[in-house]
Amino acid sequence: MGRKSKSHSDPTTSMPKKKAKADEKVGGTDIISQLHPNIVTDILSRLPFNTLFSCRCVCKTWLHLLVDPSFAQLYHTRADPCIILQPTNKNRQQHLYAVHFDNRNNVRNSIVKFATETHLGMGCNVKLSLLDSCNGLILLGKMYRSQVKLDQLYVCNPITGEFIIVRPGINLTSSPMCPCLGFCPKTQVYKVVLLSKKRYVAEVSNNMVTLVYTLGEKGNGLWKSVNVGDDVLSVPRNTTFLNGIIHWVVRSPSVPQFINSFDVEDECFRPVPPPPEFVSPEQTMRSKWTVSLGVLEGCLAIGERAKDVSYCFHVWVMKEYGVQASWTKTYTMDFIMGKLEPLLPVSQILGLCRNGDVLFPHQGGNLVSFNPVNPSFKIHRIEKLCNFLMHPYIPNLSSLRDIARGETLFNATLR
């Protein structure tokens, strides 16, 4: 009887325990899957890039959320500053790295090495250079004697390894151009832009053209020619992309404009008004060789070497795009204080760190940040890497199959 009683009581007392363990399993491992997808997306969009990079492998649900094109746009607004770089030394130039800065402005443990290599699986003898970056896609091309060979360009998503080959279709070997990658916010398409300059040669037509290739079905695989304006007398260099527009400093002394731009959406050239303090002929001439452009908190920014103090430079920000009066001198940096050698022109402004520091590259392949609250500089040396090409970067986990629908896709990691 005792044994029967024991056997009768055991199942009844153990059932709640088994149920509790099952509940614990559901609550402990699947609680996130029970959340609304919008909430999960909101959580994932706040993660640092190196953590997000690993989240693709957690489950299919997360992967589908992360590869959605809308997630890339959301992440763009919340991500910590990030750059993509390619070492220039021969032993490492086939590699690509992403570096992001955390809330404490540190890069330690914040470096991601992409599985995608710059030769795109075509063999280590294929030498491609990082030319531009836009919303997570990069533009690669071959360099020859410090100029880009334009007979074949590559648009790649280094996260997925997918790439497409873009061929201009005409002989451009003797035409210096500036290759750029842009994005149209309204139509949601990417374009490869080959910026040219106005040429005055008696034997040929004065009209040089800028070439535009729209990725995907909307471009029909064709290049479009855009006439270059009379004020574009030099090939653009060191371009800055913001809100669907490519910007650059006009270096030509015979052109009154200070900043020129190319709207990727409507494919038109337009001047951008500089700060009012720059409008005098003397100031404009001097400033053209002592400034660079960048983006700070979603606004166009100018880094200007001070006129009277050679070891200082100022940072101006256009608070309202296109409005000249909205330019504001936001920061002044003293290179002597940071024991840094000033550069001419001023280094490219890479962005604003989460803690408010201004980030820019410096000689020797270093990254430097400036703290405007407690004026000071911090040098960020990237372990085992020096002398590299770099561009601002926003991670994009979307497939090129969705971004450039209709293009022939290749995968660098599967070749």
C-alpha positions, -999 to 999 in steps of 0.1 A, spaced: 0 0 0 28 23 9 44 18 -25 11 24 -43 6 56 -23 40 68 -33 35 60 -69 2 78 -68 16 109 -52 47 113 -73 30 121 -106 7 146 -91 35 165 -73 60 163 -103 35 177 -129 37 213 -117 75 211 -116 77 199 -152 53 226 -163 73 252 -145 105 240 -163 87 242 -196 74 277 -188 110 287 -178 123 275 -211 97 294 -231 103 326 -211 140 322 -210 148 315 -247 118 326 -267 106 358 -251 121 380 -278 104 360 -305 71 367 -288 76 405 -291 62 425 -320 86 427 -349 87 465 -346 100 462 -311 126 437 -320 137 459 -349 139 489 -325 161 469 -301 184 456 -328 188 490 -343 204 502 -311 232 476 -310 268 483 -319 279 472 -353 302 443 -342 273 429 -321 248 434 -349 271 416 -373 268 384 -351 230 387 -347 225 375 -383 233 340 -372 209 339 -342 178 328 -360 159 333 -393 135 358 -378 163 381 -369 180 376 -402 149 386 -421 145 417 -400 182 427 -405 182 423 -443 151 444 -448 161 476 -466 141 497 -441 163 484 -413 194 499 -429 177 533 -430 167 531 -394 202 519 -384 217 548 -403 200 573 -379 211 555 -347 244 538 -354 276 548 -337 301 565 -361 317 539 -383 343 539 -411 354 513 -436 391 511 -445 415 493 -468 452 490 -459 475 502 -486 504 479 -478 507 450 -502 503 423 -475 469 435 -464 454 455 -492 430 427 -501 413 431 -468 385 454 -457 378 464 -421 350 483 -404 358 503 -373 331 518 -350 334 540 -320 315 533 -288 300 557 -262 334 561 -247 350 568 -280 371 536 -280 380 514 -310 393 485 -290 373 453 -297 354 474 -323 371 463 -354 354 439 -378 373 422 -406 350 414 -436 350 380 -452 347 398 -485 382 406 -499 389 434 -524 398 410 -552 362 397 -550 372 361 -554 388 367 -588 423 359 -577 448 377 -555 465 392 -586 434 414 -590 442 447 -573 411 468 -565 410 499 -544 383 514 -522 369 544 -541 338 554 -523 311 543 -498 274 551 -496 248 536 -473 266 504 -467 276 498 -504 312 504 -516 327 512 -550 358 494 -560 381 500 -590 416 495 -604 442 522 -599 469 530 -625 495 557 -619 473 574 -592 443 574 -615 412 551 -616 408 529 -646 372 534 -655 367 505 -679 354 483 -651 340 493 -617 324 471 -590 296 479 -566 297 456 -536 280 450 -502 310 438 -481 287 422 -455 269 399 -479 298 395 -503 275 403 -533 287 425 -561 278 437 -596 301 447 -624 296 482 -639 311 489 -673 309 524 -688 309 509 -723 330 536 -738 368 543 -738 375 565 -708 412 557 -703 422 591 -714 395 610 -696 402 618 -659 370 614 -639 360 611 -603 340 580 -596 313 583 -569 285 562 -555 252 580 -546 217 572 -533 184 588 -542 162 592 -511 130 597 -532 133 569 -557 154 546 -534 179 537 -561 217 538 -561 238 554 -589 274 553 -600 285 588 -610 316 596 -630 322 633 -624 341 651 -651 351 687 -658 346 714 -685 373 713 -711 382 740 -736 399 724 -766 397 741 -800 396 708 -819 367 692 -800 334 702 -786 336 722 -753 309 701 -737 324 673 -715 299 650 -699 293 634 -665 282 598 -668 255 583 -646 246 547 -642 214 537 -623 216 503 -606 187 480 -612 158 478 -635 151 516 -635 185 521 -652 179 496 -680 216 488 -679 224 521 -697 246 551 -690 232 586 -691 252 616 -702 249 649 -682 265 681 -696 290 696 -673 284 733 -664 309 761 -673 319 765 -637 332 729 -633 368 735 -645 386 709 -625 379 672 -617 362 669 -583 382 654 -555 375 642 -520 337 643 -524 312 643 -495 277 627 -499 247 641 -480 210 638 -485 213 625 -521 238 652 -531 276 648 -538 296 678 -527 332 690 -533 354 721 -529 360 740 -561 398 744 -563 399 763 -595 410 800 -588 390 813 -619 357 801 -606 338 823 -580 319 793 -565 333 778 -534 314 746 -531 298 727 -560 274 698 -559 257 672 -580 222 662 -572 221 624 -577 183 625 -579 177 651 -606 213 649 -620 220 686 -619 250 706 -609 245 734 -583 267 757 -563 263 756 -525 267 789 -506 297 790 -483 297 809 -449 292 846 -455 327 852 -442 341 834 -472 325 855 -499 353 880 -504 376 872 -533 407 871 -511 391 848 -486 376 826 -512 410 821 -530 428 813 -498 401 791 -484 398 769 -514 432 753 -506 428 752 -468 395 735 -463 378 701 -466 342 690 -463 324 664 -442 291 657 -424 283 664 -387 250 653 -372 234 652 -407 246 687 -417 272 697 -442 304 708 -424 336 726 -434 370 722 -418 390 754 -424 426 762 -415 427 795 -396 440 825 -415 463 840 -389 471 810 -368 485 782 -389 482 755 -363 444 760 -357 414 752 -377 377 759 -375 348 737 -381 317 753 -397 283 736 -398 254 745 -421 225 741 -398 199 745 -425 209 731 -459 212 756 -487 207 786 -463 239 806 -463 230 825 -431 227 792 -412 265 785 -413 278 785 -377 314 783 -365 310 754 -341 345 743 -331 381 756 -330 409 731 -328 444 738 -317 468 713 -332 498 725 -310 478 716 -279 473 681 -292 510 679 -304 497 672 -339 512 685 -370 486 705 -389 477 693 -424 471 713 -456 444 710 -467 426 701 -435 418 664 -431 384 651 -441 358 653 -414 346 618 -408 318 625 -384 307 631 -349 313 604 -322 285 594 -299 301 614 -270 303 645 -292 339 643 -303 348 653 -339 366 625 -358 390 629 -386 421 611 -402 456 623 -396 490 615 -412 505 581 -406 472 563 -409 459 574 -375 424 585 -366 421 615 -343 391 627 -323 387 662 -308 367 668 -276 352 703 -278 339 703 -242 373 697 -226 395 707 -255 417 678 -262 428 653 -289 428 616 -288 448 595 -312 433 561 -322 458 537 -335 443 507 -351 462 476 -342 484 462 -370 470 486 -395 485 518 -408 483 538 -440 449 530 -453 421 543 -475 390 552 -456 354 564 -460 325 570 -436 304 538 -435 269 527 -425 264 489 -422 237 476 -446 227 439 -443 203 441 -473 209 419 -503 220 435 -536 193 413 -551 167 437 -536 188 469 -539 197 464 -576 170 441 -588 177 431 -624 214 433 -623 236 402 -627 249 393 -592 281 377 -582 293 366 -547 329 372 -537 327 346 -508 314 318 -530 339 321 -559 
